[in-house]
Amino acid sequence: GAGRLDAGQAADVLAPLFTARSQPPPLPEVYELIADVWSHSAVPPTPGHLAVLSEGVALFPRRSSLVQRAAALFLEHGHVAEAAAFIDLGLRITADDAERARFTALQSRLPAVRPDK
């Protein structure tokens, strides 16, 4: 689509982010930028790339901006159970009305049938 990064552009932007991710200390901003790249990429993230975002949420579970980006990407790419778990987490951790509204909007896009937890 228009304004989307092609595979080469996405790789060029991700390379330094993955380098940063491999160096201590882990920074939530790095994971947020990785999520942003995928949300603007014409190529879908692989399961391995999505696992990086799960890693970020596991490291920074109270960072609602990261949790929200991860939830949106997992939902967009059909990983409903993970998206639902991130949305539940986000609704538990955020007291900010605007952020809650973003999680509620994502929640409304979940399929009606929720998998048993």
C-alpha positions as CSV (number, residue, x, y, z in Angstrom):
1,G,0.0,0.0,0.0
2,A,1.0,3.7,-0.2
3,G,3.4,4.8,2.4
4,R,4.3,1.2,3.3
5,L,7.9,0.0,3.8
6,D,8.9,-2.7,1.4
7,A,10.9,-5.7,2.6
8,G,14.2,-4.1,2.0
9,Q,13.3,-0.8,3.7
10,A,11.8,-2.6,6.6
11,A,15.0,-4.7,7.0
12,D,17.2,-1.5,6.8
13,V,15.2,0.1,9.6
14,L,15.0,-3.1,11.7
15,A,18.7,-4.0,11.5
16,P,19.9,-1.3,14.0
17,L,16.9,-1.9,16.2
18,F,17.7,-5.6,16.5
19,T,21.3,-4.6,17.2
20,A,20.1,-2.4,20.0
21,R,17.8,-5.1,21.3
22,S,20.8,-7.5,21.7
23,Q,22.7,-5.0,23.9
24,P,21.9,-4.4,27.6
25,P,20.0,-2.9,29.0
26,P,16.8,-3.7,27.2
27,L,14.9,-0.5,26.3
28,P,11.1,-0.4,25.8
29,E,11.5,2.2,23.1
30,V,13.4,-0.3,21.0
31,Y,10.5,-2.7,21.1
32,E,8.0,0.1,20.4
33,L,10.1,1.1,17.3
34,I,10.2,-2.5,16.1
35,A,6.4,-2.6,16.4
36,D,6.1,0.7,14.6
37,V,8.2,-0.6,11.7
38,W,6.0,-3.7,11.4
39,S,2.8,-1.6,11.5
40,H,4.1,0.3,8.5
41,S,5.5,-2.6,6.6
42,A,4.1,-4.0,3.4
43,V,5.4,-7.4,4.3
44,P,3.9,-9.2,7.3
45,P,6.0,-10.0,10.3
46,T,7.1,-13.6,10.7
47,P,6.2,-15.5,13.9
48,G,9.8,-14.9,15.0
49,H,9.3,-11.2,14.6
50,L,6.1,-11.3,16.5
51,A,7.9,-13.3,19.2
52,V,10.2,-10.3,19.7
53,L,7.2,-8.2,20.6
54,S,6.0,-10.8,23.0
55,E,9.5,-10.7,24.5
56,G,9.2,-6.9,24.8
57,V,5.8,-7.2,26.6
58,A,7.2,-9.8,28.9
59,L,10.1,-7.4,29.8
60,F,7.9,-4.3,30.1
61,P,4.4,-5.5,31.0
62,R,3.4,-2.2,32.5
63,R,4.4,-0.1,29.4
64,S,0.9,0.3,27.9
65,S,2.1,2.0,24.7
66,L,4.2,-1.2,23.9
67,V,1.4,-3.5,25.0
68,Q,-1.1,-1.7,22.8
69,R,1.2,-1.8,19.7
70,A,1.8,-5.5,20.2
71,A,-1.9,-6.2,20.6
72,A,-2.7,-4.3,17.4
73,L,-0.1,-6.2,15.4
74,F,-1.0,-9.6,16.7
75,L,-4.7,-8.9,16.0
76,E,-3.9,-7.6,12.5
77,H,-2.0,-10.8,11.7
78,G,-4.6,-13.2,13.0
79,H,-3.0,-14.2,16.4
80,V,-6.2,-13.7,18.3
81,A,-5.4,-15.5,21.6
82,E,-2.2,-13.4,22.1
83,A,-3.9,-10.2,21.1
84,A,-6.7,-10.9,23.6
85,A,-4.1,-11.6,26.3
86,F,-2.3,-8.3,25.6
87,I,-5.6,-6.4,25.5
88,D,-6.6,-7.9,28.9
89,L,-3.1,-6.9,30.2
90,G,-3.4,-3.4,28.8
91,L,-6.9,-2.8,30.4
92,R,-5.5,-4.0,33.7
93,I,-2.4,-1.7,33.7
94,T,-3.7,1.6,32.3
95,A,-5.7,4.1,34.2
96,D,-5.5,6.7,31.4
97,D,-8.9,7.1,29.7
98,A,-7.4,7.7,26.2
99,E,-5.2,4.6,26.5
100,R,-8.1,2.5,27.9
101,A,-10.2,3.7,24.9
102,R,-7.5,2.4,22.5
103,F,-7.5,-1.0,24.2
104,T,-11.3,-1.1,24.2
105,A,-11.3,-0.3,20.5
106,L,-8.9,-3.2,19.9
107,Q,-11.0,-5.5,22.0
108,S,-14.1,-4.6,19.9
109,R,-12.2,-6.0,16.8
110,L,-11.6,-9.4,18.5
111,P,-13.7,-12.2,17.0
112,A,-16.9,-12.9,19.0
113,V,-15.8,-16.4,20.0
114,R,-13.0,-16.2,22.5
115,P,-10.8,-19.3,22.9
116,D,-10.9,-20.9,26.3
117,K,-8.0,-19.6,28.4
